Amino acid sequence: MKIVHGSEDEEVDIERSEKLVEAYPKAKFSKIEDVDHELGLKAVSKSESVFLSSRM
C-alpha cells in the first residue's frame, strides 16, 4: 500500500496521512512537493495501490 500526500494540499491535513502510516506499518508514504490535492492524485501511477487519506 502506498499513501501519497501533496505538500500544498489544503483539503486534507498531512497529519491524516501520517496517522494512516501508523495504522498500516507496511504502508509506504510519499510526500509530493509543490502539488495540491488534485495534482497529487494525477501524479500517482495507476499501477500502484493507493490509499487516499481523504477517503477515510
PDB file of N, CA, C and O in Angstrom:
ATOM      1  N   MET A   1       0.851  -1.167   0.000  1.00  0.00           N
ATOM      2  CA  MET A   1       0.000   0.000   0.000  1.00  0.00           C
ATOM      3  C   MET A   1       0.897   1.231   0.000  1.00  0.00           C
ATOM      4  O   MET A   1       1.934   1.259   0.663  1.00  0.00           O
ATOM      5  N   LYS A   2       0.491   2.233  -0.741  1.00  0.00           N
ATOM      6  CA  LYS A   2       1.228   3.488  -0.788  1.00  0.00           C
ATOM      7  C   LYS A   2       0.284   4.627  -0.427  1.00  0.00           C
ATOM      8  O   LYS A   2      -0.819   4.727  -0.965  1.00  0.00           O
ATOM      9  N   ILE A   3       0.722   5.475   0.480  1.00  0.00           N
ATOM     10  CA  ILE A   3      -0.038   6.647   0.891  1.00  0.00           C
ATOM     11  C   ILE A   3       0.689   7.859   0.330  1.00  0.00           C
ATOM     12  O   ILE A   3       1.879   8.052   0.579  1.00  0.00           O
ATOM     13  N   VAL A   4      -0.034   8.671  -0.427  1.00  0.00           N
ATOM     14  CA  VAL A   4       0.556   9.811  -1.121  1.00  0.00           C
ATOM     15  C   VAL A   4      -0.104  11.088  -0.629  1.00  0.00           C
ATOM     16  O   VAL A   4      -1.321  11.149  -0.456  1.00  0.00           O
ATOM     17  N   HIS A   5       0.726  12.116  -0.403  1.00  0.00           N
ATOM     18  CA  HIS A   5       0.190  13.396   0.059  1.00  0.00           C
ATOM     19  C   HIS A   5       0.943  14.530  -0.625  1.00  0.00           C
ATOM     20  O   HIS A   5       2.174  14.546  -0.628  1.00  0.00           O
ATOM     21  N   GLY A   6       0.212  15.475  -1.203  1.00  0.00           N
ATOM     22  CA  GLY A   6       0.827  16.651  -1.821  1.00  0.00           C
ATOM     23  C   GLY A   6       1.191  17.675  -0.762  1.00  0.00           C
ATOM     24  O   GLY A   6       0.406  17.933   0.150  1.00  0.00           O
ATOM     25  N   SER A   7       2.368  18.257  -0.874  1.00  0.00           N
ATOM     26  CA  SER A   7       2.836  19.213   0.134  1.00  0.00           C
ATOM     27  C   SER A   7       1.989  20.478   0.188  1.00  0.00           C
ATOM     28  O   SER A   7       1.974  21.164   1.210  1.00  0.00           O
ATOM     29  N   GLU A   8       1.288  20.797  -0.889  1.00  0.00           N
ATOM     30  CA  GLU A   8       0.450  22.000  -0.942  1.00  0.00           C
ATOM     31  C   GLU A   8      -1.044  21.679  -0.791  1.00  0.00           C
ATOM     32  O   GLU A   8      -1.892  22.523  -1.078  1.00  0.00           O
ATOM     33  N   ASP A   9      -1.358  20.475  -0.345  1.00  0.00           N
ATOM     34  CA  ASP A   9      -2.752  20.046  -0.173  1.00  0.00           C
ATOM     35  C   ASP A   9      -3.397  20.834   0.959  1.00  0.00           C
ATOM     36  O   ASP A   9      -2.975  20.735   2.111  1.00  0.00           O
ATOM     37  N   GLU A  10      -4.418  21.612   0.630  1.00  0.00           N
ATOM     38  CA  GLU A  10      -5.138  22.389   1.635  1.00  0.00           C
ATOM     39  C   GLU A  10      -6.471  21.737   2.011  1.00  0.00           C
ATOM     40  O   GLU A  10      -7.170  22.221   2.901  1.00  0.00           O
ATOM     41  N   GLU A  11      -6.820  20.641   1.336  1.00  0.00           N
ATOM     42  CA  GLU A  11      -8.080  19.952   1.620  1.00  0.00           C
ATOM     43  C   GLU A  11      -7.932  18.896   2.704  1.00  0.00           C
ATOM     44  O   GLU A  11      -8.836  18.705   3.517  1.00  0.00           O
ATOM     45  N   VAL A  12      -6.798  18.214   2.718  1.00  0.00           N
ATOM     46  CA  VAL A  12      -6.557  17.145   3.684  1.00  0.00           C
ATOM     47  C   VAL A  12      -5.263  17.460   4.422  1.00  0.00           C
ATOM     48  O   VAL A  12      -4.212  17.640   3.807  1.00  0.00           O
ATOM     49  N   ASP A  13      -5.351  17.525   5.746  1.00  0.00           N
ATOM     50  CA  ASP A  13      -4.181  17.818   6.563  1.00  0.00           C
ATOM     51  C   ASP A  13      -3.204  16.643   6.518  1.00  0.00           C
ATOM     52  O   ASP A  13      -3.629  15.488   6.552  1.00  0.00           O
ATOM     53  N   ILE A  14      -1.923  16.921   6.445  1.00  0.00           N
ATOM     54  CA  ILE A  14      -0.909  15.867   6.328  1.00  0.00           C
ATOM     55  C   ILE A  14      -0.919  14.927   7.534  1.00  0.00           C
ATOM     56  O   ILE A  14      -0.506  13.774   7.419  1.00  0.00           O
ATOM     57  N   GLU A  15      -1.384  15.404   8.684  1.00  0.00           N
ATOM     58  CA  GLU A  15      -1.457  14.544   9.868  1.00  0.00           C
ATOM     59  C   GLU A  15      -2.368  13.334   9.633  1.00  0.00           C
ATOM     60  O   GLU A  15      -2.148  12.273  10.216  1.00  0.00           O
ATOM     61  N   ARG A  16      -3.377  13.487   8.791  1.00  0.00           N
ATOM     62  CA  ARG A  16      -4.258  12.348   8.480  1.00  0.00           C
ATOM     63  C   ARG A  16      -3.484  11.254   7.754  1.00  0.00           C
ATOM     64  O   ARG A  16      -3.671  10.069   8.029  1.00  0.00           O
ATOM     65  N   SER A  17      -2.625  11.648   6.840  1.00  0.00           N
ATOM     66  CA  SER A  17      -1.799  10.663   6.137  1.00  0.00           C
ATOM     67  C   SER A  17      -0.806  10.012   7.090  1.00  0.00           C
ATOM     68  O   SER A  17      -0.563   8.808   7.015  1.00  0.00           O
ATOM     69  N   GLU A  18      -0.238  10.808   7.981  1.00  0.00           N
ATOM     70  CA  GLU A  18       0.716  10.267   8.951  1.00  0.00           C
ATOM     71  C   GLU A  18       0.044   9.257   9.881  1.00  0.00           C
ATOM     72  O   GLU A  18       0.660   8.258  10.251  1.00  0.00           O
ATOM     73  N   LYS A  19      -1.206   9.504  10.263  1.00  0.00           N
ATOM     74  CA  LYS A  19      -1.940   8.551  11.105  1.00  0.00           C
ATOM     75  C   LYS A  19      -2.207   7.249  10.359  1.00  0.00           C
ATOM     76  O   LYS A  19      -2.189   6.172  10.955  1.00  0.00           O
ATOM     77  N   LEU A  20      -2.455   7.349   9.056  1.00  0.00           N
ATOM     78  CA  LEU A  20      -2.648   6.131   8.261  1.00  0.00           C
ATOM     79  C   LEU A  20      -1.376   5.294   8.230  1.00  0.00           C
ATOM     80  O   LEU A  20      -1.438   4.067   8.306  1.00  0.00           O
ATOM     81  N   VAL A  21      -0.234   5.944   8.119  1.00  0.00           N
ATOM     82  CA  VAL A  21       1.041   5.223   8.117  1.00  0.00           C
ATOM     83  C   VAL A  21       1.227   4.496   9.448  1.00  0.00           C
ATOM     84  O   VAL A  21       1.718   3.367   9.478  1.00  0.00           O
ATOM     85  N   GLU A  22       0.840   5.136  10.536  1.00  0.00           N
ATOM     86  CA  GLU A  22       0.921   4.488  11.850  1.00  0.00           C
ATOM     87  C   GLU A  22      -0.012   3.280  11.920  1.00  0.00           C
ATOM     88  O   GLU A  22       0.343   2.253  12.499  1.00  0.00           O
ATOM     89  N   ALA A  23      -1.199   3.401  11.336  1.00  0.00           N
ATOM     90  CA  ALA A  23      -2.186   2.324  11.381  1.00  0.00           C
ATOM     91  C   ALA A  23      -1.818   1.154  10.464  1.00  0.00           C
ATOM     92  O   ALA A  23      -2.198   0.012  10.724  1.00  0.00           O
ATOM     93  N   TYR A  24      -1.081   1.444   9.399  1.00  0.00           N
ATOM     94  CA  TYR A  24      -0.670   0.426   8.425  1.00  0.00           C
ATOM     95  C   TYR A  24       0.850   0.455   8.305  1.00  0.00           C
ATOM     96  O   TYR A  24       1.383   1.081   7.388  1.00  0.00           O
ATOM     97  N   PRO A  25       1.557  -0.213   9.219  1.00  0.00           N
ATOM     98  CA  PRO A  25       3.023  -0.136   9.264  1.00  0.00           C
ATOM     99  C   PRO A  25       3.739  -0.565   7.981  1.00  0.00           C
ATOM    100  O   PRO A  25       4.865  -0.133   7.733  1.00  0.00           O
ATOM    101  N   LYS A  26       3.112  -1.397   7.173  1.00  0.00           N
ATOM    102  CA  LYS A  26       3.756  -1.829   5.923  1.00  0.00           C
ATOM    103  C   LYS A  26       3.549  -0.823   4.791  1.00  0.00           C
ATOM    104  O   LYS A  26       4.117  -0.975   3.709  1.00  0.00           O
ATOM    105  N   ALA A  27       2.746   0.190   5.038  1.00  0.00           N
ATOM    106  CA  ALA A  27       2.471   1.200   4.013  1.00  0.00           C
ATOM    107  C   ALA A  27       3.710   2.045   3.753  1.00  0.00           C
ATOM    108  O   ALA A  27       4.519   2.282   4.650  1.00  0.00           O
ATOM    109  N   LYS A  28       3.841   2.485   2.533  1.00  0.00           N
ATOM    110  CA  LYS A  28       4.914   3.402   2.151  1.00  0.00           C
ATOM    111  C   LYS A  28       4.299   4.785   1.994  1.00  0.00           C
ATOM    112  O   LYS A  28       3.237   4.935   1.389  1.00  0.00           O
ATOM    113  N   PHE A  29       4.965   5.788   2.536  1.00  0.00           N
ATOM    114  CA  PHE A  29       4.465   7.158   2.494  1.00  0.00           C
ATOM    115  C   PHE A  29       5.315   7.987   1.544  1.00  0.00           C
ATOM    116  O   PHE A  29       6.544   7.938   1.591  1.00  0.00           O
ATOM    117  N   SER A  30       4.651   8.747   0.682  1.00  0.00           N
ATOM    118  CA  SER A  30       5.349   9.662  -0.222  1.00  0.00           C
ATOM    119  C   SER A  30       4.686  11.024  -0.150  1.00  0.00           C
ATOM    120  O   SER A  30       3.477  11.153  -0.343  1.00  0.00           O
ATOM    121  N   LYS A  31       5.491  12.040   0.131  1.00  0.00           N
ATOM    122  CA  LYS A  31       5.002  13.413   0.064  1.00  0.00           C
ATOM    123  C   LYS A  31       5.521  13.986  -1.247  1.00  0.00           C
ATOM    124  O   LYS A  31       6.726  13.993  -1.498  1.00  0.00           O
ATOM    125  N   ILE A  32       4.597  14.468  -2.083  1.00  0.00           N
ATOM    126  CA  ILE A  32       4.972  15.021  -3.379  1.00  0.00           C
ATOM    127  C   ILE A  32       5.049  16.537  -3.224  1.00  0.00           C
ATOM    128  O   ILE A  32       4.046  17.196  -2.953  1.00  0.00           O
ATOM    129  N   GLU A  33       6.238  17.073  -3.398  1.00  0.00           N
ATOM    130  CA  GLU A  33       6.476  18.503  -3.206  1.00  0.00           C
ATOM    131  C   GLU A  33       5.777  19.342  -4.273  1.00  0.00           C
ATOM    132  O   GLU A  33       5.688  18.953  -5.438  1.00  0.00           O
ATOM    133  N   ASP A  34       5.288  20.493  -3.846  1.00  0.00           N
ATOM    134  CA  ASP A  34       4.729  21.517  -4.731  1.00  0.00           C
ATOM    135  C   ASP A  34       3.499  21.084  -5.519  1.00  0.00           C
ATOM    136  O   ASP A  34       3.256  21.595  -6.613  1.00  0.00           O
ATOM    137  N   VAL A  35       2.715  20.143  -4.974  1.00  0.00           N
ATOM    138  CA  VAL A  35       1.454  19.783  -5.620  1.00  0.00           C
ATOM    139  C   VAL A  35       0.325  19.866  -4.602  1.00  0.00           C
ATOM    140  O   VAL A  35       0.530  19.671  -3.404  1.00  0.00           O
ATOM    141  N   ASP A  36      -0.877  20.160  -5.107  1.00  0.00           N
ATOM    142  CA  ASP A  36      -2.033  20.253  -4.229  1.00  0.00           C
ATOM    143  C   ASP A  36      -2.789  18.928  -4.237  1.00  0.00           C
ATOM    144  O   ASP A  36      -2.260  17.908  -4.679  1.00  0.00           O
ATOM    145  N   HIS A  37      -4.008  18.945  -3.755  1.00  0.00           N
ATOM    146  CA  HIS A  37      -4.802  17.726  -3.630  1.00  0.00           C
ATOM    147  C   HIS A  37      -5.052  17.065  -4.987  1.00  0.00           C
ATOM    148  O   HIS A  37      -4.826  15.864  -5.136  1.00  0.00           O
ATOM    149  N   GLU A  38      -5.509  17.823  -5.963  1.00  0.00           N
ATOM    150  CA  GLU A  38      -5.846  17.242  -7.265  1.00  0.00           C
ATOM    151  C   GLU A  38      -4.621  16.838  -8.071  1.00  0.00           C
ATOM    152  O   GLU A  38      -4.604  15.757  -8.659  1.00  0.00           O
ATOM    153  N   LEU A  39      -3.614  17.670  -8.109  1.00  0.00           N
ATOM    154  CA  LEU A  39      -2.423  17.320  -8.883  1.00  0.00           C
ATOM    155  C   LEU A  39      -1.699  16.135  -8.275  1.00  0.00           C
ATOM    156  O   LEU A  39      -1.084  15.346  -8.993  1.00  0.00           O
ATOM    157  N   GLY A  40      -1.766  16.002  -6.957  1.00  0.00           N
ATOM    158  CA  GLY A  40      -1.170  14.842  -6.303  1.00  0.00           C
ATOM    159  C   GLY A  40      -1.818  13.553  -6.759  1.00  0.00           C
ATOM    160  O   GLY A  40      -1.140  12.540  -6.933  1.00  0.00           O
ATOM    161  N   LEU A  41      -3.126  13.584  -6.954  1.00  0.00           N
ATOM    162  CA  LEU A  41      -3.829  12.398  -7.435  1.00  0.00           C
ATOM    163  C   LEU A  41      -3.391  12.041  -8.845  1.00  0.00           C
ATOM    164  O   LEU A  41      -3.229  10.863  -9.166  1.00  0.00           O
ATOM    165  N   LYS A  42      -3.198  13.038  -9.683  1.00  0.00           N
ATOM    166  CA  LYS A  42      -2.796  12.792 -11.066  1.00  0.00           C
ATOM    167  C   LYS A  42      -1.356  12.303 -11.164  1.00  0.00           C
ATOM    168  O   LYS A  42      -0.995  11.640 -12.136  1.00  0.00           O
ATOM    169  N   ALA A  43      -0.526  12.621 -10.166  1.00  0.00           N
ATOM    170  CA  ALA A  43       0.884  12.252 -10.210  1.00  0.00           C
ATOM    171  C   ALA A  43       1.123  10.790  -9.849  1.00  0.00           C
ATOM    172  O   ALA A  43       2.214  10.268 -10.074  1.00  0.00           O
ATOM    173  N   VAL A  44       0.123  10.133  -9.296  1.00  0.00           N
ATOM    174  CA  VAL A  44       0.279   8.753  -8.857  1.00  0.00           C
ATOM    175  C   VAL A  44       0.040   7.807 -10.033  1.00  0.00           C
ATOM    176  O   VAL A  44      -0.930   7.958 -10.776  1.00  0.00           O
ATOM    177  N   SER A  45       0.915   6.854 -10.187  1.00  0.00           N
ATOM    178  CA  SER A  45       0.776   5.867 -11.249  1.00  0.00           C
ATOM    179  C   SER A  45      -0.465   5.010 -11.023  1.00  0.00           C
ATOM    180  O   SER A  45      -0.750   4.616  -9.893  1.00  0.00           O
ATOM    181  N   LYS A  46      -1.198   4.723 -12.086  1.00  0.00           N
ATOM    182  CA  LYS A  46      -2.400   3.898 -11.980  1.00  0.00           C
ATOM    183  C   LYS A  46      -2.074   2.473 -11.561  1.00  0.00           C
ATOM    184  O   LYS A  46      -2.946   1.774 -11.047  1.00  0.00           O
ATOM    185  N   SER A  47      -0.849   2.030 -11.766  1.00  0.00           N
ATOM    186  CA  SER A  47      -0.485   0.660 -11.429  1.00  0.00           C
ATOM    187  C   SER A  47      -0.188   0.477  -9.946  1.00  0.00           C
ATOM    188  O   SER A  47      -0.058  -0.656  -9.484  1.00  0.00           O
ATOM    189  N   GLU A  48      -0.077   1.568  -9.191  1.00  0.00           N
ATOM    190  CA  GLU A  48       0.214   1.465  -7.767  1.00  0.00           C
ATOM    191  C   GLU A  48      -1.072   1.315  -6.973  1.00  0.00           C
ATOM    192  O   GLU A  48      -2.124   1.813  -7.371  1.00  0.00           O
ATOM    193  N   SER A  49      -0.976   0.633  -5.863  1.00  0.00           N
ATOM    194  CA  SER A  49      -2.100   0.546  -4.936  1.00  0.00           C
ATOM    195  C   SER A  49      -2.036   1.777  -4.045  1.00  0.00           C
ATOM    196  O   SER A  49      -1.062   1.980  -3.319  1.00  0.00           O
ATOM    197  N   VAL A  50      -3.081   2.599  -4.104  1.00  0.00           N
ATOM    198  CA  VAL A  50      -3.059   3.872  -3.394  1.00  0.00           C
ATOM    199  C   VAL A  50      -4.218   3.934  -2.419  1.00  0.00           C
ATOM    200  O   VAL A  50      -5.357   3.612  -2.756  1.00  0.00           O
ATOM    201  N   PHE A  51      -3.908   4.345  -1.230  1.00  0.00           N
ATOM    202  CA  PHE A  51      -4.924   4.544  -0.215  1.00  0.00           C
ATOM    203  C   PHE A  51      -4.920   6.021   0.112  1.00  0.00           C
ATOM    204  O   PHE A  51      -3.942   6.523   0.667  1.00  0.00           O
ATOM    205  N   LEU A  52      -5.969   6.720  -0.211  1.00  0.00           N
ATOM    206  CA  LEU A  52      -6.003   8.163  -0.052  1.00  0.00           C
ATOM    207  C   LEU A  52      -6.649   8.538   1.270  1.00  0.00           C
ATOM    208  O   LEU A  52      -7.754   8.094   1.584  1.00  0.00           O
ATOM    209  N   SER A  53      -5.959   9.349   2.029  1.00  0.00           N
ATOM    210  CA  SER A  53      -6.466   9.711   3.347  1.00  0.00           C
ATOM    211  C   SER A  53      -7.773  10.478   3.275  1.00  0.00           C
ATOM    212  O   SER A  53      -8.539  10.476   4.238  1.00  0.00           O
ATOM    213  N   SER A  54      -8.042  11.131   2.163  1.00  0.00           N
ATOM    214  CA  SER A  54      -9.287  11.879   2.049  1.00  0.00           C
ATOM    215  C   SER A  54     -10.501  10.961   1.972  1.00  0.00           C
ATOM    216  O   SER A  54     -11.630  11.427   2.126  1.00  0.00           O
ATOM    217  N   ARG A  55     -10.294   9.677   1.739  1.00  0.00           N
ATOM    218  CA  ARG A  55     -11.397   8.714   1.663  1.00  0.00           C
ATOM    219  C   ARG A  55     -11.758   8.164   3.032  1.00  0.00           C
ATOM    220  O   ARG A  55     -12.761   7.464   3.167  1.00  0.00           O
ATOM    221  N   MET A  56     -10.972   8.461   4.039  1.00  0.00           N
ATOM    222  CA  MET A  56     -11.206   7.938   5.396  1.00  0.00           C
ATOM    223  C   MET A  56     -12.273   8.735   6.096  1.00  0.00           C
ATOM    224  O   MET A  56     -12.607   8.445   7.245  1.00  0.00           O
TER     225      MET A  56
END
